[in-house]
Structures are given as structure tokens and as C-alpha cells.
Amino acid sequence: MLTNCSIKDLTLKRLRKLDTRTSHLEYPDSSVGAGKLLVRLCVKDLHNAGVFTPLLSSCSKSLKTLIVCRSSGNWDGVLEESFGGGGGITSVMEIQFESVQLGDQGLTSISTSCPDLQALYLSRTTDCTDDGLSAIAGKCKKLRKLHIDAWTRFGIRTIGDDGVLSIAQKSSHLQEIVLMGVPISVQTLNALASNCRSLERMALCNTDTLGDAELAFVAAKFLPLKKLCIKNCPVSELGIAAVGAGCPNLVKLKVKRCRGISAASIGRLKLRRRLLVVSVDEDTPMAFDSGAEEEERQRGAERRRGRDGNPNHHGLLPGNASGTTANAICTSMSALFLKSKFENALHLGRGRRGERRHDSSISNDDIIFQ
């Protein structure tokens, strides 16, 4: 197929019989040029990383995107042999690794062979540490997107604040950063704000080190920021109020699983920043209602009770023999709540069906920033 077809986008998934001992894959010679046309390679749920060493070496001058998900084998050796021994994949601009055996050796190979790297996604890799990320920061000067999920499948954090600090100090073109499980410090936030003047999208998730003080620092220093996502962090109403007072260019704020955030604080934020799109957990039915709207509903209910003289005037069920009245009330707020729940269930069902039809890559841009 590679010899006779001009393939630019190749995805290999769940090919159980691929093995270096039993499957000898023939790749086109450099003079043929068919393999040189490969631009995107996606590998998912495969068992032997070494099978792809010849392929990566053969398309070293044309490959732009490499995606590896849940594929076993030592990818450090594959990258070192393909990127270094194969003459270097100098054209790669995007690399994604999810749930694979990858360490600092592989990141070092990437840093020395991919000077044009613009997007790096590391999700639950086994052995990547701050040293490997520092190597990326030292040589990949064009980096624009960085996504890190620091937790491994064994529940161990591999990348910490020092690695992100090196990125912040040396990657001045950074536009988007997503950190999950990384204990970020004010020092690192300050380096991001000072050196990454083009940073427009930031997500900070699953960390105990991001509180109200750190969020207030983000609001005061990250002036170019347009989209901010905070998930599962110990922030409260004070942090949300600070965001409302700062971040002048912010157009969207997403807050998920932050138990210190109340519907009232979100309402005040929407009153202060009417053009700001705020997304919160759907189990808070009042989260999208402004304080003025809620106040108006309460005043309307009081006027109706005062006019009728009897709060049960509009009872839907007749009274019983003892004179008591049973009322069934369906307010607009509860209707909106039920609507949001049904729409969420419908969207989830459609999403699962879509995943079965089209298996996407590990990029979470749509989930985090949209």
C-alpha cells in the first residue's frame, strides 16, 4: 500500500497480528518517493512499537503529525532510532503521546530532531519527567501548544512545576497551555505571564496548588488571556470575583468541579461582565441565571401572593375534606433544569455514537475551551 499509493494520512488501529518477528513490512525505497508523501501518522491500540521504526525513518522529511495512543513497546528506542539514526524527522510540527511507555530519552530525541515542533501533547506517559520537558524547552523554540496530563495510569505524577517553569522561561511563542495534575506555583505563573505574551488559552485542572490567591494573580497578570478553564481546584467566590475584575480580554470562562463556587458568585460575574461566556457544572441549575433575573422572579412571586391573599390560590389539585390543599408547582427554573439534563443526556449519547464512528485524537481543545 505504501509502495503503490500516495498516502498522506495513515491511521493504524487494533492490528493484532503486527509483530516484528512475523510481519516484515516492506517500505518504499527513498528513490520511489511514495513513503515520503506521508504527512500524518496515527497509531492506536497496537502491541509492538518497533514495527514502525522503518516507517518513521522512511517518511522523515514529510511527516508533520505523529499521534501514538495506548500502544505498547519502548517508544524511547523507536524515537531514538527513527529520529536520530534515520537522519532526523526535522519537519514534525505536532506530537501526541497518550498512555504509552515514553521517558526523557524519547523527549530528548524529539528535542534534538524536531526544531520546528509547535504542539506537544503528553498524557499519562510512564517515565517523562521535568528533565525531558526542559530538553524540549531548550531546543523547540517554536512551541505554541503544550498539553500535559502529569498522572500516569499507575497513579504517579511524573511531571512537576520545574518542567513547566522551563517551558515558561524559554517558549516565548506559547499560545495555549493545558496542565492536568501539575502542581503549578506562582513563580511559574509569573514566568508565563512575563515571557509568554501571546498566551491566549489556559486550562489548569486537578491541582491543589491553584487557589484564590493564584487565580487572582492570573486575573491581574494574564492580560492577553481569552479563554480560561479551571477544573477541580480549591477556588472560591473570591477567585471568581478577581477574574471578573481582571483579565480584560477574557471571552470565555469554564469552571468545573470547584465546590467553592456558588450560583450567586456566577450571577454577579455575569452582571459585571455581560459579554463573558461562563460555563459551569450542569448540576447547578441556577448557574446561568443572573442575580437580577432571580431577584425579579422573587419579586413577582411576592406580588402574586400579596394580590391573591392566598399562596395556594393557584393550586392544581382540589383540597381534601380536612381543608388542606395539595399543590403541584412547575416553575420555569425547574423546567430549565430538566431541559438541561435531557439535552446533556442526548448530547452524551450522540457523542458516544460519534466516537464509535470516528475515533478522534487525544486533543482536548473542544472539551476544554469550547
Buried (B, 14 or more C-beta within 10 A) or exposed (E): EBEEEEBEEBEBEEBEEBEBEEEEEEBBEEEEEBBBBBBBBBBBBBBBBBBBBBBBBBBBBBBBBBBBBBBEBBBBBBBBBBBBEBEBBEBBBBBBBBBBBBBBBBBBBBBBBBBBBBBBBBBBBBBBBBBBBBBBBBBBEBBBBBBBBBBBEEEEEBBBBBBBBBBBBBBBBBBBBBBBBBBBBBEBBBBBBEBBEEBBBBBBBBBEBBBBEBBBBBBBBBBBBBBBBBBBBBBBBBBBBBBBBBBEEBBBBBBBBBEBBBBEBBBBBBEEBEEBEBBBEBEBBBBBBBBEBBEEBEEEEEEEEEEEEEEBEEBEEEEEEEEEBEEEEEEEBEEBBEEBEEEEEEEEEEEEEEEEEEBEBBBBBEEBBE
